[in-house]
Amino acid sequence: MRLLLLLLAPLAFGQTPLFPTKSESALVDAVVTDAQGQPVANLTAADFEVLRNGRPQKVHSAEFSKEESTVLFLIDDLNLTCDAMAQVRAALAKFQPGDHAIVIRTSATNGKSEAVDALTCYPARVAGGLDSVTPKGLAAGARSAIELAVGGLRPLSGRKTVVIFSGNLAMYRDAIESAGRLVTLANQAGAVLYGVDPHPGSDPATGAAFAVLAEKTGGALLQSLAALPPDAGYYLIAFDPDVTLTAPAGDLEVRAKREGLHVRSRTGSIVKPHELTSLSELPRRTQLLRGLSDPFTTGDIGASVTPIFTNTAQGSVVEVLTYIDARDIGFVNLLSGSHRYSLDVILLISNADQRIVAENSRSVFGELSDADYRHAISHGLLFVLNLALSQPGPYHVRSLIGDGTSGKIGSASQFLEVPDAAGKQFCLSSLMVMGERVASPLSKPAGIQLGLTADNPAIRTFHPGQAITYGYEVVNPTIGAGKKVSIEAQVRLFRNGSMVFEGEAKPIEISAGEDPKRHFVGGKITLASSMQPGTYVVEVIAVDKVASLTVARSTDFRLVP
């Protein structure tokens, strides 16, 4: 079985046919097993019956395919506890892949695969809705990410299997519109959906809505990854739909005429996409925007994105730090010894309905000295640009990078929930973490920044024993008696859900001349020399003692020897 976890991508445009067939009829895929659960591979079109609203359709062909399925594992880390994430890591470690095993999360993508043992959790997200993220926002963000991922499968040929690990499969209970979109996307992509709640002792009834959704695509709700049906081939059935029927989608039924056989299929036909113009023939901006739909054109440039939410007197702003792996850029080496680059960067923020609500873009070009070029090849480039947001809510912040020299395209995304700062909600800005001697990239002009080091806030790679700094804003604290505020803040470090450091809760002092509604807080942590390499989460908890409110922000970093 070939495993492939795609970069998150939104609704896909059609490209080549999903399933090669000579017929222009409608298509539906089906898996047939006998009474012992063994696959049956010797059936013909005469052995099948396709019903639409109970009425037989004319079946043209039934071709059995042993093509290896593409399997997409979606790790919904927005809705997984630390214990459940450990279960996910253990399940994937035991699963024996064929050629590839590439892991992504609903919270972020970085253009490259992620190791299973690097999957981490954010304790504040599952401890009563801290981290300035609401349970409703987590569910909306996860649904959006799942839709983007399933839509991104469409350009691939053949049948696909999507396994969603989530602790909130009930997210589809009241989200009828989103559930309908997901079924449509799965049919368009020829994908079968499975759901697994890895939380120990989880109640299957909470995933009942997802189970119905999954069954419409030929999938199911699983108790564990071990229950995933083996990849034993499937039938591709072509039939003439009765055009006199005006029935809604999801009305198909596939039956086997031989007794004792069990058929598992989707309830809607597979949508065959149309071919598109070659990518190289499209305008440059259109090529980049195609990166919103085609994951295979967006992984050529390594990238990651770090959105920093802040609040100003003019409203909420998201400063977007896009790290670009310069090794993937096509530099032009000039006779003068300098190196020319030309990049197009598009920043987009999409809401839970996948509607783009904010956009900014730049074409940047320049020449690097040989020293700057070598440093960029070793440490990368940083592109900084901001986006204004008028409304609070859950969003996905995305960067699309196009190299004007090589034609390569890269992309990265990150989930972010923006609190209602304009509505006087007590909240924190995003948490920014960096090396002790690193200057904030937000203090520099927008555009490309050189001279990166690994402890930059867009990369966040540190060493045991290193001193790191952190910074954030306290926004809208409650003003009590004597026009004073009373806030305490605490810093904690976690690894795989276990706390490895707990700082002392300290009061935040706001001087008389400062704006109490927006107060910057900074601090320093010296990482213990005994800390083991791996992925860590740093969390800041702030308590508004006047209003008895607690909020938190967190971000992750890597510790290397």
Secondary structure, DSSP 8 states (H G I E B T S, - for coil): -EE-------S----S-SS--S--SEEEEEEEE-TTS-B-----GGGEEEEETTEEEEEEEEEEE----EEEEEE-GGG--HHHHHHHHHHHHHS--SS---BEESSEE-SS-B-GGG----GGGGSSS-TT--HHHHHHHHHHHHHHHHHTTTTS-S-EEEEEE-S-GGGGSS-HHHHHHHHHHHHHHTEEEEEE--STT--GGGGHHHHHHHHTTT-EEESSGGGS-----EEEEEEE--TT----SS-EEEEESSTT-EEEE-SS-B--------GGGS-HHHHHHHTTT-GGGSBSS-EEEEEEEEEETTEEEEEEEEEE-GGGS--EE-TTS-EEEEEEEEEEEE-TTS-EEEEEEEEEEEEE-HHHHHHHHHH-EEEEEEEEESS-EEEEEEEEEEETTT--EEEEEEEEEE--TTTT--EE---EEEETT---GGGS-SEEE----TTSTTT-EE-TT-EEEEEEEEES----GGG---EEEEEEEEETTEEEEE---EE----TTS-TTEEEEEEEEE--TT--SEEEEEEEEEEETTTTEEEEEEEEEEE--
